[in-house]
Every structure is written in C-alpha cells, then in structure tokens.
Amino acid sequence: EVQLVESGGGLVKPGGSLRLSCAASGFTFSSYSMNWVRQAPGKGLEWVSSISSSIGYIYYADSVKGRFTISRDNAKNSLYLQMNSLRAEDTAVYYCAKDGHTGGFYYFDYWGQGTPVTVSS
Amino acid sequence: EIVLTQSPATLSLSPGERATLSCRASQSVNIYLAWYQQKPGQAPRLLISEASDRATGIPARFSGSGSGTDFTLTISSLEPEDFAIYYCQQRINWPLTFGQGTRLEIK
C-alpha cells in the first residue's frame, strides 16, 4: 500500500524557515517523480514544485522560486521541501504527491494527508 | 502560464442526477488534463488522467472527455459520496496549473 506521510509543518514568523519532509513507502520511490502541492485555507490547489526520479529535473512555481528548495533522498525514500524567507501568503496545507508513472512527469496519483504551515507574527 | 477556468463555480444537484463539469484552458493542452476530487479535510484523489482515462478504482459513473481547450467531467448518476469539490489540472506546460474548482453540492 502506497503511503506518503508529511511532517515538519508548524507556525513560523515571516522571514523564517521550515523544512518539510515526506516519508514514502509501498512503492519503488526512486522510480517516480515527486511533487509538492499546497492549499491555502479555503482556497484551491496550487502546484509548488516537482523533482524527477533521478534528481535531473527540478521545477518550481514562480511564487516560490528562489525561496524554496525541493530535494529527495532515494536511499531514505524521502522527499523534502526547504522553505526560506517565508511570507504570510505561504500559509497553506502542504501535500506531498507521487507521480503516476515512472519516468518523466505525469499526474498525482497518491497524496499524503498534508502538513499545515502557518506564517504569522 | 496556462489558465484553467472551471464552470460552474457551484453546481447544486440531487442524488441520481447527472452532473456535467467544465474546464476550459487558455491555450491547447492536447489531452494532457486530469480531474481530481477533494472532500472536506481530505487530500485530493485522482479521478481521470489524459482527459478520459479513469484512474484505478474509480467507478464507471465518472467519465472525462475533451481535447485542446475544452474538457468535461461527467458523473452519470450522482451518489451521496460524490458531493465534493472537483479540480482540473494540466501537465503539458510548466508551471503545472489547476482550475479554481467546482463545488458539487446537494440540492
């Protein structure tokens, strides 16, 4: 059974940093691209970042480019999102999402339960 | 950036009725479009990929159609568990984008 468990969310002051983690199990983690998607309170879904299986390709939304860094450790079956210079508008539930196919980027076929991030003074 | 516009924003129907949800892209996405369902307090669930392919375990009452810029998600006969928010998403270009969602509510 595929499981994605996010952690690391919490309350942080504007300008602060957080590192989110996503522990994956139930599939061959190293074979799939992985993604972060966020959802602000009462709002829709916003794609944040994607990383290919071999870390050769990384993409970011313009809203986080230069502030967030996605990474993965295939040996630990883990995905990460380092978030720096956080702003109030980064407040959201952050979901880790698995890609649906091996090789390249597809759609998000499994999602974690999400970890909430609140940026407030 | 490709903008996806979903309509209507809210759809009020009764169980047993047919639901038709629309997603329009600001430029062609070919067939590279997915639909997700999200219930309150839950993560989204993939329903349809490549415009018309049902994901694993998705009931046959859900179907997708369209190509280019106009897409439709149809639920043939609504079950109580289908009342939720539905999002479309394109994967042809970066950044990946979602529509703003259609809320399907019980009439």
Interface residues (C-beta under 8 A of the other chain):
Chain A: V37 G44 L45 E46 W47 S50 Y59 A61 D62 Y95 G100 F105 Y106 Y107 F108 D109 W111 G112 Q113 G114
Chain B: A34 Y36 Q38 A43 P44 R45 L46 S49 A55 T56 Y87 Q89 R91 W94 P95 L96 T97 F98 G99 Q100 G101
